[in-house]
Amino acid sequence: MHVFITGATGWLGSQVVQDLVGAGHQVTGLARSSDKAATLASSGAKVLRGTLDDFDTLRAAASAADAVIHTAFNHDFAKFIDNCEQDRRVIEALGSALAGSNRALLVTSGLSGLARGATESDTPHPAAPRKSEATARAWAERGVRAATVRLPPSVHGLGEHGFLPILVRLAREKGVSAYLDAGQNCWAGVHRHDAVRVYRLALEQGVTEPVYHAVADEAVPFKQIAEVIGRRLGLPVEARDREHFGWFANMAAAEMCASSARTRTLLGWEPAGPSLLADLDQAGYYPD
């Protein structure tokens, strides 16, 4: 299978590339710079130079592929609404290239806007700003074999630059590893190596579902995350108000836990990597 991937040099997408190539698939990945293109080529993928705003390039690449995986998203939270709109336009471009065919499109979204303990059959609140899943569903209604892989807030692993390192930096800056209220709001988690197999297995099994959950740890209390960080840094672990977390307050307070029972059954997917708390308890998360 020839798969076109956006975000092919990112934290998740680069691992998706390696997993697909290792399973014998051909991969073309989008890269916006020479150094990223070189890294991508070294993984065995074909390189397509371009950006997420090159819609003609995206449509042409999707038209030439047997399937498309969209993992790219600009995580500059100062421009989150603009980035959500860019993401929607990218999916529109990819979907238009696949219209009238039986080729699959897998897009990436999160658990935000879903009820606590959500299953694959639940749908996000329509007011959620990120429209990745809604756009994929709209294309599915028009006959495109489009589906969404929902990722938890923590796609963890040594070397990540996501939410766990943000919490570590915040604890160091404030001198306390904090949680909100009683800290019983929960996050889901998955190791990067486990998450990427959901994309491949979904493609290899025909993308028969509208949603897949790449969720290993279904519900980790936020207080337990704070406790690991506090112990590792030798800092107190205490409740704090929203002001303590600044722009990150909504994430620190969020309920983002979910079941992956249906995904596991359908795909035969069993996470094998370390849990969120076990990963966070490694020294590599606390560089000097």
Steps between C-alpha positions, in 0.01 A plus 500: 500500500624848414416742783532879497560650846486858621697578814746234390790658687310572822497322836225258397516511122868405482421185697199425276738516204744256661221260596353497149837461327591221742178319406587517129291797391617783274483842660512855368536762772456875499803701615535877510879537538822344373608359835160343563499362145838336560379338823187374327695356208730313740195316636431348159218730392467708186509873574251756375608857572219733601292646782147460630399809304604346165155363423572413138803299614292321765225412254748368244678284759172361631382423146818300436477292821302191598423654840564820693587559866477854635697542822618859459372776727657831601522489881566871551222558753529878461342447156281203583183617324696586184672162516166321533381676185818407314446138606143506370615638163769231469246224561267659245780492244589138573137390501434668165790306345357168619137566405358236268761242596515225761828628644520566872564823688601485868505832682618573852311661784490497880261424784410862572128571479402143592328377814702334777565136414403551135480205263563494127126548437484832687531823303673825603302802611421702186648812658847341529737725301696223335299374201722209389246231580197697382669563166591132461141400581369745242717338233389155613140609446600588143640152441868541590638221718602749768554433871657660806766371735446666836813551707514555875652818646820309575667323208807438707854373462849626571576798281146631479424873514135470603293553811703294748819705444289815534388383846859419596615849396211663682580311821863611483403863437239514778675279755196274540346218298137602494153375419158664503231434762542139616696404189257225410441612143659240273715491190538209263841408363680286245862433416600630158603156374156362585306793353654467155392138463135608516544693174666209321258237626201715407634541145590134462154395619317732264399797721160357585421737790446876523715528815790316663637566849878477537464484878705275729456654847132583502483719813801629696407744781678831450610497863699180437682672213584790733621257767751332268635837389521627857684191621745511211577871553490490880216754505178519703182377333210732573168629367517838330251728327471554125729804509790274596474321164456809283413418138519127584214516754234358268718199424589448868130498587384295204324164513659313212459132570357245262448132430676323215321166539343506153824600329689222676243241394468616140869543430647239732697788649668450836722777639843373599688815597546642850206670668475877531611496865781250440631708210479821701700334777808473276795730550487608135195712575705712742810623315731731693 
